[in-house]
C-alpha cells in the first residue's frame, strides 16, 4: 500500500465536530470510530503537514554546508543526524564505544513519536513499524496488585460494588487506542532498540557513509569568536564544527560543561549526581518468554499495591518484559546494573527473584507467575534519576545545544523519553534549516532584507529551538514524575466492600480517584501527549498496519513459545546471559 495519506475533502466544521466527538469517546470509553461515523466524520484524512522546504544548509554566496557534530550515537543522536542530513547539513556523529554494538531492550514509541517518524521519512516509518509490537491496540491500564487473579480481562465494571461475583481485577484502563484515533495516528507500541538503531544508522549511511565515528568520546568543547566550535575528545584529539549537539545521555559531558557540572560527581549521599536528582525509586527489570493466558489481549499492565508497583508489557516474539518499582535509598544493588556493569553488589548467593517475590508477598499470582518464569541472569537494576525542567537556563550556548536525556531525562512511567528526543530532533532540524536557508526575508513592500551573518542566524536558531521545546518537555517531565510519586505515595490497594485488603485512608482515596482518572485525567493526559503530530492525520494507514501486524505477532509468539519449551528453563537462562544490558544508559 502507499504510505502517503490522502487529503480530506471534509469541511472544517465537520472535522471540528468529529474531533469533539472523539474527545468525548476517549472519556467515555466509546469506540471513537463508530461514534464519529454517526456524526459524519470524513472517511479520509488531511494530508501530513510537510516539513519546511529543504534548505541547501548554506548561506547566500555559496558557503559550505553547515557542519554539525553530534555527541552520542543513541536513538536521539541518530534521529537528529538523519533529520539534519535530509536537510542538507554535513553531519558527523561521535560515539564513545569502539564499535557500534547492538545494545538496549525494547523502547516504547507512542503515537506522537510515530507521527514524527512519518514526517521525517515515510520509508523510515515503514521500516520501523515492520519491526513493531503494538500495545496500544489492546487492553492497557492499572490492575489491582492484590486482587487480580487468573489473568481475567473483566473486573472494570462498577457492579463489583454490589455483586461480589464480579471481579475487581482492573482498576482503570488507559484510552491509548481512543486517543490515537482522536488525532488519527498510529497506535503505541514497542521496538527493540538495536533494531531501531540499525534502521536509523542505515538511513544515515545511505546519505553519508562515514557519518559515524566510533571510539571518539566527546568530553568538552571550545567556542571561538568566529563561531567555530572545537569538539574535544577523551583521546586528546579535536574536531571543528559550526554546531555541536549534545545527545550524550543523562550523564552528558556537553551539559556538564555548559552548566558547570562535574561529570559523575555524587552529592547528598548519592541523591544528586551531576545535577540530576535521585527520584527516590529503584527499578528491577527482567525479560522472559512465557505464554500467559492474556498475552494476546493485553499490551501492558501496571499492578498497584502498598508502596510499590509492578509493570508487565508484551515486547514481541513471545517476550514479556517487567519492571518492579519501589522506594528505597540509592545504592542498594542486588542485580547487575542497568548502566552497563555486569556485576551485582550484595550477597553473591542472594536470589534476586526470591527477594522480589518476598517484596510482593501476598500480591496477585499474576505477578509471581511472571517472576517465577524469569531466569536470574535476566534481571537488572538501576536507581532512577531525572532532572528538574530547565525553565531558567537555555539548552543552547552560542553554537552548542542539548537534546533528549542530556537535558530533560524523565521517569519511564509514560514511555516518553525516546519520544521526546525524536520530537527534539525534528524541531531542531526544522528550525536550523529555516535559519540557514538562502532566501532572505522581505519587508512590507516585498523588498529583500539583508541576511545576518550565518553565525548569528545559527545561534538565534538554537535559542529558538529551546524556546519552542521547553514547555512541551517540561510538561512531560512533570507528568512522568507525578505518575511515580502518586502511585507510590498516594495510591494503595483500592477499598472494596467485599474484603479487608484495602482499609487505610490511601485505599479510600484510591477508590474515589477511579472515575476521575478513567474519565478525565487519563484521556486528557494521553490526548496531550499525542497532540504533537507533524504527520497530520494518517487516514486508514494506522488500522491497516495494526491489522497486518496482528497475524504476524501471533505466529512469531507461538514460534517463541515452542522454542522456549524445547530448550527449557536452563536454555532460556543461557540465552539471557548471552544478551547485553537492556536497561540502556541513553
URURTA-V906967 format. One record per helix or strand of 2 or more residues. SS is the DSSP state (alpha for helix, beta for strand). FROM is the first residue (numbers start at 1). TO is the last residue. If there is no record, write none. Layout:
SS;FROM;TO, SS;FROM;TO
This chain:
alpha;12;28, alpha;32;38, beta;67;71, alpha;75;86, beta;90;95, beta;106;109, alpha;111;120, alpha;122;130, beta;133;134, beta;139;144, alpha;158;161, beta;170;173, alpha;176;183, beta;189;192, alpha;193;207, beta;212;214, beta;218;223, beta;229;233, beta;238;241, beta;243;246, alpha;253;259, beta;266;267, alpha;268;270, beta;272;273, beta;276;289, beta;298;305, beta;308;316, beta;319;327, beta;336;337, alpha;352;359, alpha;365;372, alpha;376;378, beta;380;386, beta;400;402, alpha;405;408, alpha;412;414, alpha;417;435, alpha;454;489, alpha;505;529, alpha;541;578
